[in-house]
Amino acid sequence: MTTRNWSLIPADAQIIQVDIDGAEIGRNFECAVPMAGDVGAIVGQLTAAASRQGPAEWAAEVADIRAGWRAAVRESETSDAVPIRPERLFSMVGEEMADNGVVVGDTGHVGAWSARHLRLSDRQSIVRAAGSLGWGLPASLGVKSACPDREVICVTGDGGFFYHISELETARRYGLNVIVVVNNNTSLNQEARLWDKGSADQGKNWQFHDTDLAQIARGFGCHGARVDEPADFAAALDKARASGLPAVIDVRTDIAVAAPQSFGPAL
């Protein structure tokens, strides 16, 4: 998804790869200049060492691409449609999270939605798509353990949430008050293309029974709430914070909306 099936970077490109984890360097693309380290620190060092600014034409092209991206997603990020558009949900998470919050984004389509629609400040952080599906919830407990004074929001889909839903008991027992925002489209719709959508029998391979996730959360002794309309999300998040408990916000989103390819200039 992130490479457009390996076509986003030209085959003859000279790649400089920066990653804090040296094991990741060269994993997907052969790189001419491998650089293991913190991205922010390395970019700062490169900027200080640069003798001149980049070409003005290149900067203008990048600005045009960025403006095109903003225009392309504006309608979906501000949509009042019900069921909720996932683009709107992830945009709201970025807008409403605490000033020093950390968002932990699960894998699959949630990883794509997080990358595309979260707008974070320098004081906010994201830990995204660093494991197999369902990784987000247990990872958020680890993040909360490491950062007890920061708000930690886990964003996951209902499919990913089902993998480790029992970790709500761990969160309650240890007082790890994460807020879990579930992009609940009652499906693994990223797999819908694998099956005959017109077949009720094959529909069972990617569509779920409509489960009340808020009630399940309350059964674990956590706070639970359901959101069906975009206008209700901010208040639900405030109530989750005020509960003093691990919390699940079951947000009902559109099953027909799947994450598209990575945005970029025409190839």
C-alpha positions in Angstrom: 0.0 0.0 0.0 2.7 2.5 0.9 4.8 1.8 -2.2 2.0 1.4 -4.7 3.2 -2.2 -5.3 6.8 -1.2 -5.4 6.3 1.4 -8.1 6.5 4.7 -6.1 10.3 4.9 -6.1 12.0 4.6 -9.5 14.2 1.5 -9.9 17.3 3.7 -10.6 16.8 6.1 -7.7 19.7 6.6 -5.3 18.0 6.0 -1.9 19.1 7.5 1.5 17.3 5.5 4.2 17.2 6.8 7.8 15.8 4.5 10.5 16.4 4.4 14.3 16.3 0.6 14.0 19.3 -0.5 11.9 17.6 -3.8 11.1 15.1 -2.0 9.0 17.6 -0.4 6.7 17.6 -2.1 3.3 14.6 -4.3 4.2 12.5 -3.2 1.3 14.8 -1.2 -1.0 18.5 -1.3 -1.5 19.9 2.0 -0.3 23.0 3.9 -1.5 23.4 5.7 1.9 22.3 3.8 5.0 21.9 6.0 8.1 21.0 4.5 11.4 19.8 7.0 14.0 17.0 9.3 15.1 15.3 10.9 12.1 14.9 14.3 13.7 18.5 14.4 14.8 19.9 13.3 11.4 17.7 15.7 9.4 18.9 18.5 11.7 22.5 17.6 11.1 22.0 17.4 7.3 20.2 20.8 7.3 23.1 22.3 9.3 25.7 20.8 6.9 23.8 21.8 3.7 25.6 24.5 1.8 22.5 25.8 0.0 18.7 25.5 -0.2 17.2 23.0 -2.6 16.1 24.0 -6.1 13.2 26.5 -6.0 11.4 24.5 -8.7 11.5 21.3 -6.6 10.2 23.2 -3.5 7.3 24.6 -5.6 6.5 21.2 -7.0 6.4 19.7 -3.4 4.1 22.6 -2.3 1.8 21.9 -5.3 1.6 18.2 -4.4 0.9 19.0 -0.8 -1.9 21.4 -1.8 -3.3 18.8 -4.1 -3.4 16.3 -1.2 -5.1 18.7 1.1 -7.8 19.4 -1.5 -8.2 15.6 -2.3 -9.1 14.7 1.4 -10.9 17.8 2.5 -14.4 16.6 1.7 -14.0 13.2 3.4 -12.2 14.6 6.5 -15.1 17.0 7.1 -18.0 14.8 6.1 -21.0 14.5 8.4 -22.1 11.2 6.7 -23.5 8.4 8.8 -22.1 5.8 9.1 -19.0 7.9 9.8 -16.3 8.2 7.2 -13.0 6.7 8.6 -11.2 9.8 7.2 -13.3 12.0 9.4 -12.8 9.7 12.4 -9.0 9.8 12.2 -8.9 13.5 11.5 -11.0 14.0 14.7 -8.6 11.8 16.8 -5.8 14.1 15.7 -7.8 17.3 16.5 -9.1 16.2 19.8 -6.2 14.3 21.5 -4.3 15.9 24.3 -1.6 18.4 23.5 1.1 16.0 24.7 -0.8 12.8 23.7 0.5 9.6 22.1 -1.5 7.8 19.5 -0.8 4.1 18.9 -2.1 3.0 15.5 -2.7 -0.6 14.6 -1.7 -2.4 11.4 -3.9 -2.9 8.3 -6.1 -0.2 7.1 -5.8 1.6 10.4 -2.1 2.1 9.6 -3.1 3.7 6.3 -5.8 5.9 7.9 -3.4 7.0 10.6 -0.7 8.0 8.2 -3.1 9.8 5.9 -5.4 11.7 8.3 -3.7 12.3 11.7 -2.3 15.8 12.0 0.0 16.0 15.0 2.0 18.8 16.6 5.6 18.6 17.7 4.5 17.8 21.3 2.4 14.8 20.2 3.7 11.4 19.1 2.6 8.5 17.1 3.6 4.8 17.3 2.2 3.2 14.1 1.9 -0.2 12.5 4.9 -1.9 14.1 3.5 -5.4 14.4 0.9 -7.9 13.0 -2.8 -7.2 13.2 -4.1 -6.6 16.7 -0.7 -5.3 17.9 -2.2 -1.9 18.7 -4.0 -2.6 22.0 -1.2 -4.4 23.9 1.3 -1.9 22.5 -0.7 1.0 23.8 -0.5 -0.6 27.3 3.3 -0.7 26.9 3.3 3.0 25.9 1.1 4.0 28.8 3.4 2.1 31.2 6.4 4.0 29.8 4.5 7.4 29.6 2.1 7.3 32.5 1.6 11.1 32.5 0.7 11.3 28.8 -2.7 10.6 27.2 -2.5 7.4 25.2 -5.1 6.7 22.5 -5.1 3.4 20.7 -6.7 3.5 17.3 -7.6 0.1 15.9 -10.2 -1.6 13.8 -12.8 -4.1 15.1 -10.9 -6.9 13.4 -7.6 -5.9 15.1 -9.4 -5.3 18.4 -10.8 -8.8 18.5 -7.3 -10.3 18.5 -6.4 -9.1 22.0 -9.6 -7.8 23.5 -8.8 -9.7 26.7 -6.0 -7.2 27.4 -8.8 -4.8 28.6 -8.6 -6.9 31.8 -4.9 -6.3 32.0 -5.5 -2.6 31.5 -8.1 -2.5 34.3 -6.0 -4.5 36.7 -2.9 -2.4 36.3 -4.7 0.9 36.0 -3.4 1.6 32.5 -6.1 4.1 31.4 -5.6 4.0 27.7 -8.4 5.2 25.4 -9.2 2.7 22.7 -10.9 4.2 19.6 -12.3 1.4 17.5 -12.9 2.0 13.8 -15.9 -0.4 13.8 -17.2 -1.2 10.3 -18.3 -4.7 11.5 -15.9 -6.3 9.1 -12.3 -6.8 7.8 -13.2 -4.8 4.8 -9.6 -4.7 3.6 -10.1 -8.4 2.7 -13.5 -7.9 1.0 -11.8 -8.0 -2.4 -10.8 -11.6 -1.8 -14.4 -12.8 -1.7 -17.5 -12.7 -3.7 -19.3 -9.7 -2.2 -22.6 -10.9 -3.6 -22.4 -14.2 -1.8 -24.0 -14.4 1.7 -22.0 -17.5 2.4 -18.7 -15.9 1.5 -19.6 -12.8 3.3 -19.0 -14.6 6.5 -15.3 -14.7 5.7 -14.9 -10.9 6.1 -18.1 -9.5 7.7 -18.6 -9.8 11.5 -21.7 -10.2 13.8 -22.6 -6.7 15.0 -21.1 -6.8 18.5 -21.6 -4.1 21.2 -18.0 -3.3 22.0 -19.0 -0.7 24.6 -20.9 -3.3 26.6 -17.9 -5.7 26.4 -15.7 -3.0 27.8 -18.0 -2.4 30.7 -18.0 -6.1 31.3 -14.2 -5.9 31.9 -14.8 -3.0 34.4 -13.8 -0.4 31.8 -15.6 2.6 30.5 -17.5 2.0 27.2 -19.3 4.3 24.8 -20.7 4.1 21.3 -20.5 6.9 18.7 -22.7 6.9 15.6 -22.4 10.5 14.5 -19.3 12.7 14.0 -20.6 15.5 16.2 -20.7 13.1 19.2 -17.0 12.1 19.1 -15.4 14.9 21.1 -17.9 14.6 24.0 -17.4 10.8 24.1 -13.6 11.4 24.3 -14.0 13.8 27.2 -16.2 11.3 29.1 -13.6 8.6 28.5 -10.9 10.9 30.0 -13.1 11.8 33.0 -14.0 8.1 33.7 -10.7 7.4 35.3 -10.7 4.0 33.7 -9.4 2.3 30.6 -12.0 3.2 27.9 -13.3 1.9 24.7 -15.1 4.2 22.2 -17.0 2.1 19.6 -17.2 4.3 16.6 -19.4 3.0 13.8 -17.9 3.7 10.4 -18.8 3.0 6.8 -18.1 -0.6 5.7 -17.9 0.4 2.0 -14.9 2.8 2.5 -11.5 1.1 2.2 -8.1 2.7 2.3 -6.9 3.7 -1.1 -3.4 3.6 -2.6 -0.8 6.1 -1.3 -1.3 9.6 -2.6 1.3 11.1 -4.8 1.9 12.8 -8.2 0.8 11.0 -11.3 3.4 8.3 -12.2 
